[in-house]
Amino acid sequence: MIKEVGILSTIRWGIIGCGDVCEVKSGPGFQKASSSELVMVMRRDSNRAKDFAERHQIPKWTDQAQEVVDDPDVDAVYIATPPSSHCELALKVADSNKPCLVEKPMAINHKQCIQMTKSFHTKNIPLFVAYYRRELPRFLKVKELLQAGVIGKITSVHIVQYGPLAVGKSTQNWRYDPEIAGAGVFLDLASHGLDILDFILGPISKIQGFSVNTGGRYKAEDVTGASMEFESGCIGTGIWNFHADHSGDQIIFTGAEGELKTPVFSNTDIILKKNGQEKFISAPNPLHVHQPLIQTIVDQLLGNGRCTSTGDSGARTSWAMDQCLITYYGSR
């Protein structure tokens, strides 16, 4: 159990699932964030767990998730496994009375998210979700500009993501298997964009979507469209087309006095269009994109701030995605 705020000076992390996402995006962030230390990692393949630990100078490794949860030197746990195991593992962390950071999407459906949030709320323990884009310079700048009224009243938003149809061995990736991923790559990728809209515009109050499989290459959906309304009154639309002849990645905020465009994934400029002119605003990603969010979590656990990516906000994003997928999968 984490000690009382004010006693700890460093948060010691354990990772369950030290795979590819931990190599650059997140793993080093736990080591480089202020007052943070990575002390233990787990992977089912013990040789790979040992290799990760040795390469990153981490003192403990194991092939058993429960050992990370139970270890007295671990103050907080990061779950970086595929979505099908998020709920089960998070509930184990809650039972141990330790704070938890779980990868996105938070779980395979909203129902599991509610199980998770209830468990942590009951024990009054923080649950965080790895929607790290909330703390990237790009989206902090976008939020700052929009809140300052740079395009006037925001009247609509449109989010798009296009990519080619996966073929061959690539379709064997777990992200195309609904039993493991919860759906197709929509759940993995669209979750980032929908969470950013929640962060910038506030919660979605209504959403209706449609999902189809147009390519027949795998069991999951490959094209999803949605229309939505935010509690703020803004109206939005989205298209996530993974059977396209080109790639695309963009959020377009339209206001009464201008337009602002930003990518969700690409490390390119924000574009502000106003009075017939375009302005390019640079806000590049840090080397370890997860690190700024990790810092806000560490700060909160030490009583020095607040992280905005919580179990509650993560559950809202999962609810929105469930509504988009209902035409393909039925009730989730």
C-alpha positions in Angstrom: 0.0 0.0 0.0 1.3 3.5 -0.8 2.4 5.4 2.2 0.7 8.6 3.3 1.3 11.7 1.2 4.3 13.6 2.6 6.2 10.5 3.7 7.2 9.2 0.3 9.8 11.3 -1.7 9.9 8.9 -4.7 7.3 6.7 -6.4 8.7 3.3 -7.1 7.0 1.7 -10.2 6.4 -1.8 -11.3 5.4 -2.6 -14.9 3.2 -5.5 -15.9 3.8 -6.2 -19.6 7.2 -4.7 -20.6 6.7 -5.1 -24.3 7.5 -2.8 -27.2 5.4 0.2 -25.9 7.7 0.3 -22.9 11.0 0.6 -24.8 10.8 4.3 -25.7 7.3 5.6 -25.2 6.8 4.9 -21.6 9.5 2.8 -19.8 12.2 5.4 -19.7 9.7 8.0 -18.7 9.3 6.2 -15.3 13.0 6.5 -14.8 13.4 10.1 -16.1 10.4 11.7 -14.4 11.3 13.6 -11.3 10.8 11.7 -8.0 10.1 8.5 -10.0 11.9 5.2 -10.2 11.3 2.0 -12.1 12.2 -0.9 -9.8 10.5 -4.0 -11.3 9.2 -5.3 -14.7 7.2 -8.3 -15.7 6.7 -10.2 -19.0 5.4 -13.7 -19.5 8.5 -14.6 -21.4 11.1 -14.7 -18.6 14.0 -14.3 -20.9 12.6 -11.1 -22.4 11.7 -9.8 -19.0 15.3 -10.3 -17.9 16.6 -8.8 -21.1 14.5 -5.7 -20.6 15.5 -5.3 -17.0 19.2 -5.7 -17.8 19.2 -3.2 -20.8 17.3 -0.6 -18.8 19.2 -1.1 -15.5 16.0 -2.2 -13.5 16.8 -4.2 -10.3 13.9 -6.7 -10.4 12.2 -8.8 -13.1 9.7 -11.6 -13.1 7.3 -13.6 -15.3 4.4 -13.4 -12.8 2.1 -10.4 -12.7 1.1 -11.1 -9.1 4.7 -10.7 -8.0 4.8 -7.2 -9.2 1.5 -6.4 -7.5 2.6 -7.9 -4.2 6.2 -6.7 -4.1 6.8 -4.3 -1.1 9.2 -2.2 -3.1 6.6 -1.4 -5.7 4.5 1.7 -4.7 2.4 1.9 -7.9 1.7 -0.4 -10.9 1.6 0.3 -14.6 -0.4 -2.2 -16.7 0.9 -2.3 -20.3 -0.7 -5.6 -21.5 -3.3 -5.9 -24.3 -6.8 -4.7 -23.3 -8.3 -8.1 -22.6 -6.3 -8.4 -19.4 -6.6 -4.8 -18.2 -9.7 -5.2 -16.0 -8.5 -8.4 -14.3 -5.0 -7.0 -13.5 -6.3 -3.6 -12.4 -8.7 -5.3 -9.9 -5.7 -7.2 -8.5 -3.8 -3.9 -8.1 -6.8 -2.4 -6.3 -7.0 -5.3 -4.0 -3.3 -4.6 -3.1 -4.3 -1.0 -2.2 -1.8 0.5 -4.7 -2.4 3.2 -7.3 -2.6 2.0 -10.9 -1.9 3.3 -14.4 -3.5 1.2 -17.1 -2.8 1.4 -20.8 -5.4 2.6 -23.3 -7.9 1.7 -24.2 -8.8 1.3 -20.6 -10.5 -2.0 -21.1 -12.3 -4.0 -23.8 -15.6 -2.3 -23.1 -17.3 0.3 -20.9 -18.8 -2.3 -18.6 -15.3 -3.4 -17.5 -14.2 0.2 -17.1 -17.1 0.7 -14.6 -15.9 -2.4 -12.6 -12.5 -0.9 -12.4 -13.5 2.6 -11.4 -15.9 1.3 -8.7 -13.1 -0.9 -7.2 -10.7 2.0 -7.0 -13.3 4.6 -5.8 -14.4 2.2 -3.0 -10.8 2.0 -1.7 -10.1 5.7 -2.4 -7.1 4.7 -4.5 -6.2 6.6 -7.7 -6.7 5.0 -11.0 -5.1 6.6 -14.1 -5.3 5.8 -17.8 -2.4 6.2 -20.3 -3.9 8.8 -22.5 -0.6 10.6 -22.5 -1.5 13.1 -25.3 -3.3 15.2 -22.7 0.1 16.3 -21.4 1.9 16.7 -24.8 2.9 20.3 -25.7 0.8 20.1 -28.9 -2.5 19.5 -27.1 -1.8 21.8 -24.2 -1.2 24.5 -26.8 -4.3 23.7 -28.8 -6.4 23.8 -25.6 -4.8 27.1 -24.6 -5.5 28.7 -28.0 -9.1 27.5 -28.1 -9.8 28.6 -24.6 -8.3 32.0 -25.4 -10.9 32.3 -28.2 -8.4 32.4 -31.0 -11.1 31.1 -33.4 -14.0 32.5 -31.5 -16.8 30.3 -30.4 -16.1 26.7 -31.3 -19.1 25.5 -33.4 -18.0 22.1 -34.7 -15.2 19.6 -34.8 -14.2 16.9 -37.2 -11.7 14.1 -36.6 -10.4 11.8 -39.3 -7.9 8.9 -39.5 -7.2 7.0 -42.7 -4.9 4.1 -43.3 -4.4 1.2 -45.7 -6.1 -2.2 -45.2 -3.9 -4.6 -43.2 -3.0 -7.7 -45.1 -0.9 -10.9 -44.6 1.0 -11.4 -41.4 0.1 -7.9 -40.1 -3.5 -9.1 -39.5 -2.2 -11.6 -37.0 -1.4 -8.7 -34.6 -3.6 -8.8 -31.5 -4.9 -5.4 -32.4 -7.1 -7.0 -35.1 -8.4 -9.7 -32.8 -11.6 -8.6 -31.0 -11.1 -11.3 -28.3 -7.9 -9.6 -27.2 -8.3 -6.0 -28.3 -12.0 -5.6 -27.7 -12.5 -4.6 -31.4 -10.2 -3.7 -34.2 -7.6 -0.9 -34.5 -10.4 1.6 -34.0 -10.3 0.9 -30.2 -6.6 1.2 -30.2 -6.2 4.4 -32.2 -9.5 6.3 -32.1 -9.4 6.2 -28.4 -6.6 8.7 -28.4 -8.5 11.2 -30.6 -11.8 10.8 -28.7 -10.0 11.3 -25.4 -8.3 14.5 -26.7 -11.7 15.8 -27.7 -12.9 15.1 -24.1 -9.9 16.9 -22.8 -10.3 20.0 -24.9 -14.0 20.3 -25.4 -15.3 18.4 -22.4 -17.4 15.2 -22.2 -19.4 13.9 -25.0 -23.1 13.8 -24.1 -24.5 12.0 -27.1 -22.9 9.9 -29.8 -24.1 7.6 -32.5 -21.8 5.6 -34.7 -21.7 2.9 -37.4 -19.0 0.3 -37.9 -18.5 -2.1 -40.9 -16.0 -4.6 -42.3 -15.4 -3.6 -45.9 -12.2 -5.6 -46.6 -12.9 -9.0 -45.2 -9.2 -9.5 -44.2 -9.9 -10.0 -40.5 -12.9 -10.4 -38.0 -12.8 -6.8 -36.7 -14.4 -3.7 -38.2 -12.2 -1.6 -40.5 -14.3 1.5 -41.1 -16.2 3.5 -38.4 -18.1 6.7 -38.6 -19.7 8.8 -35.8 -21.7 11.9 -35.0 -21.6 13.4 -31.5 -22.7 16.3 -29.3 -20.6 17.6 -26.4 -22.0 18.9 -23.1 -20.6 22.3 -24.2 -23.0 22.3 -27.1 -20.4 21.7 -29.8 -21.3 19.2 -32.6 -18.7 16.8 -34.0 -18.2 14.1 -36.6 -15.5 11.4 -37.0 -14.3 8.9 -39.6 -11.8 6.2 -38.9 -11.2 4.5 -42.2 -8.6 1.7 -42.2 -9.4 0.6 -45.8 -8.2 3.7 -47.6 -5.8 4.4 -50.4 -3.9 7.0 -48.3 -3.1 7.9 -44.8 -4.7 10.8 -42.9 -4.6 12.1 -39.4 -6.3 15.4 -38.4 -8.7 17.2 -36.0 -10.3 20.3 -37.4 -11.8 22.7 -34.9 -14.1 25.2 -36.6 -15.1 28.4 -34.9 -17.0 31.6 -35.7 -13.8 33.4 -36.4 -11.4 30.8 -37.8 -10.2 27.2 -38.0 -7.5 25.3 -36.1 -6.1 22.0 -37.4 -3.9 19.5 -35.5 -2.8 16.0 -36.0 -3.5 13.3 -33.4 -0.5 11.2 -34.1 1.9 13.0 -36.5 4.6 15.1 -35.0 3.8 18.1 -37.2 2.6 21.7 -36.8 -0.7 23.1 -35.5 -2.3 25.2 -38.3 -4.3 28.2 -37.5 -6.4 29.6 -40.3 -7.9 33.0 -39.7 -8.7 36.1 -41.9 -7.6 34.2 -45.0 -4.1 33.5 -43.6 -2.4 30.4 -42.2 -0.1 30.4 -39.2 2.0 27.3 -38.4 2.6 26.7 -34.7 5.3 24.2 -33.6 4.9 22.1 -30.5 7.0 19.0 -31.0 6.8 15.8 -29.0 9.3 15.0 -26.3 11.5 11.9 -26.8 9.5 9.8 -24.4 5.9 10.8 -25.1 4.5 9.2 -22.0 6.9 11.0 -19.6 4.9 14.3 -19.1 1.8 12.3 -18.1 3.8 10.1 -15.8 5.1 13.3 -14.1 1.6 14.5 -13.4 0.8 11.1 -11.8 3.9 11.1 -9.7 3.2 14.7 -8.6 -0.4 13.8 -7.6 0.7 10.8 -5.6 3.2 13.0 -3.8 0.6 15.6 -3.1 1.9 18.2 -5.6 -0.7 18.3 -8.4 -3.4 16.6 -10.3 -3.4 14.2 -13.3 -6.3 14.8 -15.7 -6.3 11.3 -17.2 -8.3 9.3 -14.7 -10.3 6.1 -14.6 -13.4 8.3 -14.9 -12.2 10.1 -18.0 -11.0 6.9 -19.5 -14.3 5.2 -19.0 -16.1 8.1 -20.8 -13.9 7.5 -23.9 -14.7 3.7 -23.7 -18.4 4.5 -23.5 -18.2 6.7 -26.6 -16.4 3.9 -28.5 -18.9 1.3 -27.5 -21.7 3.5 -29.0 -19.7 3.6 -32.3 -19.2 -0.1 -32.4 -22.7 -1.3 -31.5 -23.9 -1.7 -35.1 -21.1 -4.2 -35.7 -20.8 -6.1 -32.4 -24.1 -5.4 -30.8 -24.3 -4.7 -27.1 -20.8 -4.6 -25.6 
